[in-house]
Amino acid sequence: MQTALNILGCRCYHSLLWFSTNIGDTKMWNEALDAKYFNKGTPFTRVEWDQLLHDFGAACEVPTCAFAEELIEAYPEAKVVLVSRDIDRWYSSFDKAVIQNMWNFWLNRIADIDPWFMGPMRNTHDRWARGWLNSHSADEMRAKAKDNYRKHYALVRRVTPKERLLEFKLSDGWPPLCEFLGKPVPDVPFPQINEQEWLNEKIGLLARRGLKKVATTAVTYLTPVVVVGLAWRFYGNRVSQDIHR
């Protein structure tokens, strides 16, 4: 969906963009999640949302979905596109792309040693899972996923004025979406992207980026230690040789 919105000129904030180029936003997302779900800090108003999303004309996916009601209220002029999906197909995609990555042993070990990319991303996803999904494990996320899906869609329908809401299927293509948003129909096909494969590829790239950063930092800090160690060993050997002469 974000690809279609970008084509229409509505630059879209989404999870892949967040943790690939906007990882610095993690601090504000954590503050927003803490305030809403864990009674820490002050709930965001339009001032804070403008600060976080100021370069974008649309937002979707994690962690934005946790704030549907707040964003719909903060931006009364905004239109809401609710993408309808077959719940079983959605669940399969959610499990493979989100749950399995969140609880992947090796990705979590990388996050343990990577405070720049994987670590911050995990911290926000952890808050999102505990807060929005009320889940603390992969099994709990799976057990509650479909119910949370239904509750989210019911919430969006309840809080969005009818004139601001479009229930949209990706198979509908450009016409209803463009009419609703007041945009001309593009002369390119409606994008059909395998988001699960795309997400897995991005996470793999991010993991490698994190490992590279960890390795580079380790070399930076360890190289002087190694040099000093080698120098001390050389100097110690020379002193020992001089003493025994």
Phi, psi and omega in degrees: 000321181298328179294318178297316180295322178296320178299324181281359179091008177260089183302124192251130173275126180214173189298320182295321178292318181304306186268007173254318182237343184241036183298339177294344179285351186305320182302314182290322177298319179296320178296318179295316179294319179299317182293320184283318191252341187233014175055039177240117179088189185253133178304146182291143169249186180299330180301311181290321179295322176298321180295321184281322188246022191297333182270005190236150179255358180203164178208146179203172174068193180283138358266005184302323185301337180288350185235031182304310183297317181296318182288322178297323178285321183291332183237077184294344179272350185279150175261153185240124177252115180258108185279114180274133180224154171298125190295327180289320177292320177299315182300316179300316179294317180298318180297311184288321186272328185251299186299310183296325177287320180299324186252017177291127185302311186288323177296324178288329176291322175297317179299328179299327185250003183242095181276003184261318186235290185295322179300305178300321179298318179296319181301318180289317178298324178297315177298316181299316181293316181290325182276294186290320184263351182051047184229144183234009180202166178297318181297321180292321177298317179295319183294328185259354190303307185293322178295319177295323177301309182297319180296320180296314180295322178295320179297312182299318179296324183287320188265351182261123174304143187302324182290347180258359188245132172239121172269117195232138171252139181301331179290346179290335178074201188291317193308304183294325180293314181292321178298317181295320183271355181070037181244147174292149179289124181294157179267031176234153179298151175297132187294135175236098185242135174283093187293331179295312179296320180298315181296314180300321178296316180296319180295321176299317178297319181294320178298316179294323178297318179296316179297321179297318179295317178299314181296316180297317179295319179299316179298318181300317184274331184275332182303311178300324180295316179296316180299315179298319179298315179295319179297317180296320179296317179295314181295319180298319178297319180296317180297317180298320179294318180296322182295323185272002178281000000 
